[in-house]
Amino acid sequence: MRQVTALCAAAGIALSAIATVSPAEAAFHIIKWSGNDLCQVWDESVPTKPWPDNYKAVSRPVASFDGAVAVKAHLLKKGVCKI
């Protein structure tokens, strides 16, 4: 179990290092996973797509992470997302 946790932590650190971009290039979307209606902020500068691929974008592109969090909060209030 410790190996899995360490592997996940290392992958997260590596992915965040790869995904570092200037704020002007950053584009974020809110994606909604089908089946459970959970939403999350997705950074489009990440070189991979979310896995599994049972999701859809439920927002327009947002320039900043803070802006994307505000959009997610609005979608939560409207009932589009559960969490």
A tleap script that builds the chain and sets N, CA, C and O, in Angstrom:
source leaprc.protein.ff14SB
mol = sequence {
  NMET ARG GLN VAL THR ALA LEU CYS ALA ALA
  ALA GLY ILE ALA LEU SER ALA ILE ALA THR
  VAL SER PRO ALA GLU ALA ALA PHE HIE ILE
  ILE LYS TRP SER GLY ASN ASP LEU CYS GLN
  VAL TRP ASP GLU SER VAL PRO THR LYS PRO
  TRP PRO ASP ASN TYR LYS ALA VAL SER ARG
  PRO VAL ALA SER PHE ASP GLY ALA VAL ALA
  VAL LYS ALA HIE LEU LEU LYS LYS GLY VAL
  CYS LYS CILE
}
set mol.1.N position { 0.825 -1.192 0.000 }
set mol.1.CA position { 0.000 0.000 0.000 }
set mol.1.C position { 0.866 1.252 0.000 }
set mol.1.O position { 0.531 2.244 -0.647 }
set mol.2.N position { 1.981 1.205 0.726 }
set mol.2.CA position { 2.872 2.360 0.769 }
set mol.2.C position { 3.479 2.623 -0.609 }
set mol.2.O position { 3.696 3.773 -0.992 }
set mol.3.N position { 3.750 1.545 -1.349 }
set mol.3.CA position { 4.331 1.717 -2.676 }
set mol.3.C position { 3.350 2.416 -3.607 }
set mol.3.O position { 3.747 3.255 -4.415 }
set mol.4.N position { 2.070 2.073 -3.496 }
set mol.4.CA position { 1.054 2.702 -4.334 }
set mol.4.C position { 0.936 4.180 -3.987 }
set mol.4.O position { 0.850 5.026 -4.877 }
set mol.5.N position { 0.931 4.488 -2.704 }
set mol.5.CA position { 0.850 5.878 -2.277 }
set mol.5.C position { 2.064 6.667 -2.762 }
set mol.5.O position { 1.924 7.788 -3.251 }
set mol.6.N position { 3.246 6.088 -2.629 }
set mol.6.CA position { 4.464 6.754 -3.080 }
set mol.6.C position { 4.446 6.950 -4.594 }
set mol.6.O position { 4.863 7.995 -5.092 }
set mol.7.N position { 3.967 5.954 -5.316 }
set mol.7.CA position { 3.887 6.061 -6.772 }
set mol.7.C position { 2.918 7.168 -7.184 }
set mol.7.O position { 3.217 7.948 -8.088 }
set mol.8.N position { 1.764 7.240 -6.527 }
set mol.8.CA position { 0.783 8.296 -6.826 }
set mol.8.C position { 1.350 9.674 -6.514 }
set mol.8.O position { 1.152 10.617 -7.280 }
set mol.9.N position { 2.047 9.794 -5.405 }
set mol.9.CA position { 2.644 11.077 -5.040 }
set mol.9.C position { 3.699 11.491 -6.060 }
set mol.9.O position { 3.746 12.649 -6.475 }
set mol.10.N position { 4.541 10.552 -6.463 }
set mol.10.CA position { 5.577 10.860 -7.452 }
set mol.10.C position { 4.960 11.245 -8.791 }
set mol.10.O position { 5.439 12.163 -9.457 }
set mol.11.N position { 3.904 10.549 -9.185 }
set mol.11.CA position { 3.238 10.863 -10.451 }
set mol.11.C position { 2.605 12.251 -10.384 }
set mol.11.O position { 2.663 12.997 -11.362 }
set mol.12.N position { 2.012 12.606 -9.269 }
set mol.12.CA position { 1.406 13.916 -9.109 }
set mol.12.C position { 2.436 15.031 -9.172 }
set mol.12.O position { 2.198 16.069 -9.789 }
set mol.13.N position { 3.569 14.820 -8.543 }
set mol.13.CA position { 4.633 15.828 -8.574 }
set mol.13.C position { 5.180 15.973 -9.990 }
set mol.13.O position { 5.402 17.087 -10.464 }
set mol.14.N position { 5.395 14.849 -10.660 }
set mol.14.CA position { 5.905 14.900 -12.029 }
set mol.14.C position { 4.913 15.581 -12.964 }
set mol.14.O position { 5.305 16.383 -13.812 }
set mol.15.N position { 3.652 15.271 -12.816 }
set mol.15.CA position { 2.635 15.871 -13.671 }
set mol.15.C position { 2.525 17.366 -13.440 }
set mol.15.O position { 2.351 18.129 -14.390 }
set mol.16.N position { 2.624 17.798 -12.181 }
set mol.16.CA position { 2.548 19.228 -11.911 }
set mol.16.C position { 3.771 19.950 -12.458 }
set mol.16.O position { 3.673 21.105 -12.870 }
set mol.17.N position { 4.910 19.290 -12.465 }
set mol.17.CA position { 6.112 19.902 -13.040 }
set mol.17.C position { 5.986 20.027 -14.550 }
set mol.17.O position { 6.415 21.029 -15.122 }
set mol.18.N position { 5.409 19.036 -15.200 }
set mol.18.CA position { 5.212 19.064 -16.645 }
set mol.18.C position { 4.177 20.111 -17.021 }
set mol.18.O position { 4.315 20.784 -18.043 }
set mol.19.N position { 3.152 20.251 -16.213 }
set mol.19.CA position { 2.021 21.106 -16.548 }
set mol.19.C position { 2.235 22.578 -16.216 }
set mol.19.O position { 1.322 23.385 -16.393 }
set mol.20.N position { 3.411 22.940 -15.744 }
set mol.20.CA position { 3.670 24.327 -15.392 }
set mol.20.C position { 3.709 25.176 -16.658 }
set mol.20.O position { 4.528 24.948 -17.548 }
set mol.21.N position { 2.815 26.154 -16.724 }
set mol.21.CA position { 2.754 27.059 -17.865 }
set mol.21.C position { 2.545 28.470 -17.344 }
set mol.21.O position { 2.205 28.669 -16.178 }
set mol.22.N position { 2.747 29.430 -18.202 }
set mol.22.CA position { 2.496 30.801 -17.780 }
set mol.22.C position { 0.997 31.022 -17.673 }
set mol.22.O position { 0.235 30.370 -18.386 }
set mol.23.N position { 0.550 31.925 -16.802 }
set mol.23.CA position { -0.881 32.162 -16.627 }
set mol.23.C position { -1.594 32.565 -17.910 }
set mol.23.O position { -2.780 32.277 -18.067 }
set mol.24.N position { -0.897 33.225 -18.831 }
set mol.24.CA position { -1.543 33.649 -20.071 }
set mol.24.C position { -1.892 32.456 -20.953 }
set mol.24.O position { -2.816 32.536 -21.763 }
set mol.25.N position { -1.164 31.353 -20.805 }
set mol.25.CA position { -1.412 30.171 -21.621 }
set mol.25.C position { -2.393 29.205 -20.974 }
set mol.25.O position { -2.925 28.314 -21.636 }
set mol.26.N position { -2.628 29.380 -19.706 }
set mol.26.CA position { -3.455 28.416 -18.976 }
set mol.26.C position { -4.903 28.515 -19.424 }
set mol.26.O position { -5.439 29.604 -19.632 }
set mol.27.N position { -5.513 27.364 -19.565 }
set mol.27.CA position { -6.943 27.293 -19.865 }
set mol.27.C position { -7.512 26.162 -19.022 }
set mol.27.O position { -6.978 25.053 -19.004 }
set mol.28.N position { -8.579 26.451 -18.339 }
set mol.28.CA position { -9.200 25.482 -17.457 }
set mol.28.C position { -10.642 25.263 -17.894 }
set mol.28.O position { -11.290 26.166 -18.422 }
set mol.29.N position { -11.128 24.062 -17.667 }
set mol.29.CA position { -12.535 23.720 -17.898 }
set mol.29.C position { -13.059 23.036 -16.649 }
set mol.29.O position { -12.289 22.507 -15.847 }
set mol.30.N position { -14.364 23.051 -16.495 }
set mol.30.CA position { -14.998 22.204 -15.491 }
set mol.30.C position { -15.483 20.976 -16.251 }
set mol.30.O position { -16.224 21.083 -17.229 }
set mol.31.N position { -15.051 19.808 -15.783 }
set mol.31.CA position { -15.523 18.576 -16.400 }
set mol.31.C position { -16.433 17.849 -15.419 }
set mol.31.O position { -16.252 17.922 -14.204 }
set mol.32.N position { -17.407 17.151 -15.970 }
set mol.32.CA position { -18.382 16.418 -15.161 }
set mol.32.C position { -18.298 14.954 -15.541 }
set mol.32.O position { -18.432 14.596 -16.711 }
set mol.33.N position { -18.077 14.110 -14.546 }
set mol.33.CA position { -17.976 12.675 -14.759 }
set mol.33.C position { -19.378 12.089 -14.843 }
set mol.33.O position { -20.223 12.359 -13.989 }
set mol.34.N position { -19.622 11.295 -15.865 }
set mol.34.CA position { -20.943 10.679 -16.002 }
set mol.34.C position { -21.079 9.537 -15.001 }
set mol.34.O position { -20.098 8.878 -14.656 }
set mol.35.N position { -22.280 9.318 -14.552 }
set mol.35.CA position { -22.550 8.244 -13.606 }
set mol.35.C position { -22.630 8.719 -12.170 }
set mol.35.O position { -23.411 8.183 -11.382 }
set mol.36.N position { -21.825 9.728 -11.815 }
set mol.36.CA position { -21.866 10.197 -10.427 }
set mol.36.C position { -22.016 11.710 -10.316 }
set mol.36.O position { -22.124 12.226 -9.204 }
set mol.37.N position { -22.026 12.426 -11.417 }
set mol.37.CA position { -22.222 13.875 -11.466 }
set mol.37.C position { -21.199 14.668 -10.660 }
set mol.37.O position { -21.488 15.780 -10.219 }
set mol.38.N position { -20.016 14.113 -10.465 }
set mol.38.CA position { -18.949 14.841 -9.801 }
set mol.38.C position { -18.259 15.736 -10.813 }
set mol.38.O position { -18.036 15.332 -11.954 }
set mol.39.N position { -17.924 16.935 -10.408 }
set mol.39.CA position { -17.243 17.879 -11.283 }
set mol.39.C position { -15.864 18.191 -10.726 }
set mol.39.O position { -15.635 18.135 -9.517 }
set mol.40.N position { -14.950 18.522 -11.634 }
set mol.40.CA position { -13.635 18.940 -11.197 }
set mol.40.C position { -13.073 19.927 -12.194 }
set mol.40.O position { -13.478 19.974 -13.355 }
set mol.41.N position { -12.127 20.716 -11.709 }
set mol.41.CA position { -11.423 21.662 -12.565 }
set mol.41.C position { -10.360 20.868 -13.313 }
set mol.41.O position { -9.598 20.112 -12.709 }
set mol.42.N position { -10.313 21.043 -14.635 }
set mol.42.CA position { -9.304 20.358 -15.435 }
set mol.42.C position { -8.440 21.392 -16.140 }
set mol.42.O position { -8.949 22.298 -16.800 }
set mol.43.N position { -7.141 21.246 -15.995 }
set mol.43.CA position { -6.168 22.125 -16.628 }
set mol.43.C position { -5.889 21.600 -18.031 }
set mol.43.O position { -5.344 20.507 -18.187 }
set mol.44.N position { -6.253 22.358 -19.036 }
set mol.44.CA position { -6.087 21.921 -20.421 }
set mol.44.C position { -4.634 21.877 -20.862 }
set mol.44.O position { -4.334 21.317 -21.917 }
set mol.45.N position { -3.718 22.455 -20.081 }
set mol.45.CA position { -2.314 22.407 -20.459 }
set mol.45.C position { -1.675 21.070 -20.094 }
set mol.45.O position { -0.546 20.804 -20.506 }
set mol.46.N position { -2.357 20.235 -19.344 }
set mol.46.CA position { -1.856 18.903 -19.033 }
set mol.46.C position { -1.826 18.122 -20.350 }
set mol.46.O position { -2.816 18.113 -21.081 }
set mol.47.N position { -0.712 17.473 -20.658 }
set mol.47.CA position { -0.573 16.851 -21.972 }
set mol.47.C position { -1.424 15.597 -22.188 }
set mol.47.O position { -1.376 15.014 -23.272 }
set mol.48.N position { -2.185 15.175 -21.213 }
set mol.48.CA position { -3.036 13.998 -21.371 }
set mol.48.C position { -4.492 14.390 -21.145 }
set mol.48.O position { -4.783 15.486 -20.667 }
set mol.49.N position { -5.377 13.507 -21.483 }
set mol.49.CA position { -6.801 13.700 -21.237 }
set mol.49.C position { -7.176 12.973 -19.951 }
set mol.49.O position { -6.488 12.034 -19.551 }
set mol.50.N position { -8.257 13.395 -19.299 }
set mol.50.CA position { -8.689 12.694 -18.083 }
set mol.50.C position { -8.999 11.232 -18.374 }
set mol.50.O position { -9.447 10.883 -19.466 }
set mol.51.N position { -8.755 10.388 -17.384 }
set mol.51.CA position { -9.051 8.970 -17.515 }
set mol.51.C position { -9.879 8.542 -16.336 }
set mol.51.O position { -9.550 8.952 -15.223 }
set mol.52.N position { -10.910 7.765 -16.473 }
set mol.52.CA position { -11.451 7.244 -17.727 }
set mol.52.C position { -12.123 8.356 -18.529 }
set mol.52.O position { -12.310 9.467 -18.033 }
set mol.53.N position { -12.476 8.052 -19.746 }
set mol.53.CA position { -12.975 9.097 -20.637 }
set mol.53.C position { -14.489 9.270 -20.597 }
set mol.53.O position { -15.083 9.700 -21.586 }
set mol.54.N position { -15.119 8.946 -19.484 }
set mol.54.CA position { -16.575 9.124 -19.343 }
set mol.54.C position { -16.883 10.469 -18.679 }
set mol.54.O position { -17.474 10.525 -17.601 }
set mol.55.N position { -16.477 11.528 -19.334 }
set mol.55.CA position { -16.696 12.877 -18.821 }
set mol.55.C position { -17.089 13.782 -19.975 }
set mol.55.O position { -16.945 13.423 -21.144 }
set mol.56.N position { -17.591 14.964 -19.626 }
set mol.56.CA position { -17.831 15.997 -20.632 }
set mol.56.C position { -17.533 17.345 -20.001 }
set mol.56.O position { -17.682 17.529 -18.793 }
set mol.57.N position { -17.111 18.281 -20.831 }
set mol.57.CA position { -16.846 19.642 -20.362 }
set mol.57.C position { -18.186 20.339 -20.175 }
set mol.57.O position { -19.031 20.315 -21.069 }
set mol.58.N position { -18.381 20.959 -19.016 }
set mol.58.CA position { -19.647 21.645 -18.730 }
set mol.58.C position { -19.452 23.147 -18.563 }
set mol.58.O position { -20.349 23.844 -18.088 }
set mol.59.N position { -18.277 23.646 -18.954 }
set mol.59.CA position { -18.035 25.090 -18.889 }
set mol.59.C position { -17.236 25.521 -20.103 }
set mol.59.O position { -16.637 24.706 -20.804 }
set mol.60.N position { -17.244 26.799 -20.327 }
set mol.60.CA position { -16.394 27.365 -21.366 }
set mol.60.C position { -14.972 27.442 -20.804 }
set mol.60.O position { -14.792 27.291 -19.596 }
set mol.61.N position { -13.964 27.671 -21.637 }
set mol.61.CA position { -12.607 27.825 -21.104 }
set mol.61.C position { -12.521 29.022 -20.163 }
set mol.61.O position { -13.107 30.073 -20.421 }
set mol.62.N position { -11.792 28.851 -19.085 }
set mol.62.CA position { -11.592 29.904 -18.094 }
set mol.62.C position { -10.087 30.144 -18.004 }
set mol.62.O position { -9.311 29.189 -17.982 }
set mol.63.N position { -9.668 31.404 -17.952 }
set mol.63.CA position { -8.252 31.744 -18.023 }
set mol.63.C position { -7.459 31.402 -16.763 }
set mol.63.O position { -6.263 31.127 -16.851 }
set mol.64.N position { -8.100 31.412 -15.598 }
set mol.64.CA position { -7.351 31.181 -14.360 }
set mol.64.C position { -7.986 30.069 -13.538 }
set mol.64.O position { -9.167 29.755 -13.690 }
set mol.65.N position { -7.173 29.480 -12.662 }
set mol.65.CA position { -7.674 28.437 -11.780 }
set mol.65.C position { -8.726 29.001 -10.829 }
set mol.65.O position { -9.756 28.372 -10.589 }
set mol.66.N position { -8.460 30.186 -10.292 }
set mol.66.CA position { -9.420 30.811 -9.375 }
set mol.66.C position { -10.761 31.054 -10.073 }
set mol.66.O position { -11.824 30.855 -9.485 }
set mol.67.N position { -10.697 31.483 -11.325 }
set mol.67.CA position { -11.922 31.688 -12.089 }
set mol.67.C position { -12.669 30.385 -12.303 }
set mol.67.O position { -13.898 30.350 -12.244 }
set mol.68.N position { -11.923 29.306 -12.553 }
set mol.68.CA position { -12.550 27.999 -12.751 }
set mol.68.C position { -13.206 27.506 -11.466 }
set mol.68.O position { -14.275 26.897 -11.514 }
set mol.69.N position { -12.586 27.759 -10.330 }
set mol.69.CA position { -13.182 27.370 -9.044 }
set mol.69.C position { -14.477 28.149 -8.816 }
set mol.69.O position { -15.449 27.597 -8.301 }
set mol.70.N position { -14.494 29.426 -9.197 }
set mol.70.CA position { -15.716 30.228 -9.066 }
set mol.70.C position { -16.816 29.687 -9.978 }
set mol.70.O position { -17.981 29.638 -9.582 }
set mol.71.N position { -16.454 29.281 -11.194 }
set mol.71.CA position { -17.440 28.690 -12.116 }
set mol.71.C position { -17.977 27.389 -11.537 }
set mol.71.O position { -19.177 27.123 -11.616 }
set mol.72.N position { -17.099 26.577 -10.957 }
set mol.72.CA position { -17.544 25.321 -10.342 }
set mol.72.C position { -18.507 25.593 -9.188 }
set mol.72.O position { -19.511 24.895 -9.047 }
set mol.73.N position { -18.217 26.590 -8.370 }
set mol.73.CA position { -19.115 26.943 -7.262 }
set mol.73.C position { -20.482 27.350 -7.795 }
set mol.73.O position { -21.507 27.002 -7.208 }
set mol.74.N position { -20.504 28.080 -8.896 }
set mol.74.CA position { -21.773 28.485 -9.514 }
set mol.74.C position { -22.545 27.260 -10.020 }
set mol.74.O position { -23.761 27.175 -9.853 }
set mol.75.N position { -21.832 26.320 -10.635 }
set mol.75.CA position { -22.485 25.096 -11.131 }
set mol.75.C position { -23.022 24.246 -9.986 }
set mol.75.O position { -24.054 23.588 -10.123 }
set mol.76.N position { -22.316 24.264 -8.853 }
set mol.76.CA position { -22.811 23.548 -7.670 }
set mol.76.C position { -24.118 24.156 -7.178 }
set mol.76.O position { -25.056 23.434 -6.839 }
set mol.77.N position { -24.179 25.487 -7.140 }
set mol.77.CA position { -25.401 26.170 -6.691 }
set mol.77.C position { -26.573 25.906 -7.626 }
set mol.77.O position { -27.714 25.795 -7.179 }
set mol.78.N position { -26.294 25.805 -8.922 }
set mol.78.CA position { -27.344 25.544 -9.901 }
set mol.78.C position { -27.774 24.080 -9.931 }
set mol.78.O position { -28.799 23.752 -10.529 }
set mol.79.N position { -27.004 23.197 -9.294 }
set mol.79.CA position { -27.354 21.784 -9.265 }
set mol.79.C position { -26.809 20.985 -10.444 }
set mol.79.O position { -27.172 19.823 -10.626 }
set mol.80.N position { -25.951 21.593 -11.235 }
set mol.80.CA position { -25.352 20.870 -12.362 }
set mol.80.C position { -24.376 19.826 -11.844 }
set mol.80.O position { -24.275 18.734 -12.403 }
set mol.81.N position { -23.665 20.155 -10.789 }
set mol.81.CA position { -22.668 19.269 -10.173 }
set mol.81.C position { -23.094 18.956 -8.746 }
set mol.81.O position { -23.792 19.736 -8.098 }
set mol.82.N position { -22.656 17.798 -8.278 }
set mol.82.CA position { -22.952 17.424 -6.889 }
set mol.82.C position { -21.827 17.793 -5.954 }
set mol.82.O position { -22.073 18.241 -4.835 }
set mol.83.N position { -20.604 17.613 -6.390 }
set mol.83.CA position { -19.444 17.944 -5.543 }
set mol.83.C position { -18.414 18.648 -6.393 }
set mol.83.O position { -17.353 19.021 -5.893 }
savepdb mol mol.pdb
quit
